[in-house]
Amino acid sequence: MPKMRKKSDLPTKVCPACGRPFAWRKAWEKVWDEVRYCSDKCRAPKGRKV
């Protein structure tokens, strides 16, 4: 079984839409370099509600 990591040890990025930091998630494991936004809401165009 793989060794568990602390959340503080995971890589982080800053969302360009809201300016908040967000941490690496298992779902983003293969595409982490392409992830830019922290959520679907931040990824949506400004005039559109999700």
N, C-alpha and C positions, 0 to 999 in steps of 0.2 A: 504494500500500500504506500502511495506517495506521502512524503512528509507535508504536513499542513503548514501553511504560511499565515503569518499575521496580516491583517488588512493593511497595516502601516508599511509592510514590506512590499506590497504590490505596486506596480507602476501606475502613475496617475497622469492625467491630461487636464487641460482647462477647456471648458466648452466655449467656443467663440460666440454663441448666441446669448448665454446667460452669465458667462464669466465665472461659473462655479467649477471647482475641481471635481473630477470623477475618477474612480478607480477601475482597474482592469477587472473584467468579468470572464468567467469560464466560457460563456457563449461567444465572446469576442476573441478567443484564443488564436484562431487562424487569421483573423482580419484586423488585429489590433493596430497595425500601421495605417489602416484605412479609416478607422473610427475617428470621427471629428466631433460629434454631438453627444450629449449625455442622455438624451431621450428623444422619442418621436416628436414631442411637442417642440423642442428646440430645433429639430430638423425641418419642421414644416415651414412654409413661407409665412412671413409676418402677418399677412392679412387673413390667413385661413386658420380657423379653430379646429383642433383635433378632438 
